[in-house]
Amino acid sequence: MLIGYIIFGVFALISWAISASLQNKFKKYSKIPIAYGLTGKQVAEKMLHDNGIYDVQVTSTNGHLTDHYNPATKTVNLSENVYASCSVAAAAVAAHECGHAVQHATAYAPLTLRSSLVPVVSFASNWVQWILLAGIIFVNSFPQLLLAGIILFATTTVFSFITLPVEINASQRALVWLSNAGITNYETAEPAKDALKTAAYTYVVAALGSLATLVYYIMIYLGRRD
């Protein structure tokens, strides 16, 4: 169990450090104005329309950095400090979320695969910790329970790795469009790139942490006493 706690502690610390860095950079880049004084909402609408997308609505959602694209409702949901802000940070985040909308509209394969796994991952997330806990307790008398937990956890790990190209590609689309549309220039392009790169690191750490934890559970299963 000690190894498990160490793995959790290491990745929790790394995740905290990256999250703190992201918060600081967002705060810093939120003070840098964007060209033409466009708000996050206006940036999002322009990117959608430039990509021929007119059936996606841009809305405001509560919270900080709670921005997301919902393919089920076809909405780009921007947090309040992104929706109405005219900053580099807001433009980068808004364009990134619209990048997901473009992926959806063009049937980007990793996004399609990720979406198909959502029901399975949702089920696994609700039950996996309880099954793993019971599996560890009864690992020698009922190892099949731990194996079932490992299989469920593996689906969440696969999901986290499939998320990586989806997020990275959305950022790439955002940065290219921001530059081509003249929203960013030689002064603001790098801050926009830096903000999205730091955000991507959170997904990388989550994926690696999930993989390390999966390996740990597999080691427990393989090391059980028959």
C-alpha angles and dihedrals in degrees: 000000000000091000090053092053091048092051091048092046095049096049093041089055093048091046091050092050093050092045090051090048091050092050091050093047093047089051091048096046092043086072094057111089121227127229117276091012093264118171122226089258092053093046090051094048092047093050091048093049093044087057093049094254114139102150096070119092124212112220139173120245132190123256139043119290089353091133117142145149117239111204092188094062096024093233132141103214114201125190115243095256090053100039096061101024124107096205140116090248093053093047092050094049094044092049091047092055090047087052086067090051089053089049089052093048092049095042093242103202101226091049091049090050092046092051091050090056096051096092091048094046091046090055092045093049092054095053111020099088093050093047092047092049092050090043092055092048093050097031094128099040099037110017092163088075093059090045090055089050091050091052091051092047090048090061090057090048092051089048092053092052093047086052091062099070090040092056096039092049092049090054092048091051090048095051094046092049094045089054097043092047091051092241090125127036138182090295100046104031094080095049089050091050092046093051094051093043091055091048089053091055090065090062092046092053091046091052094047091045090052091049093049091050091048091053089050092055091047089053090053090051094048092045096052120121111248 
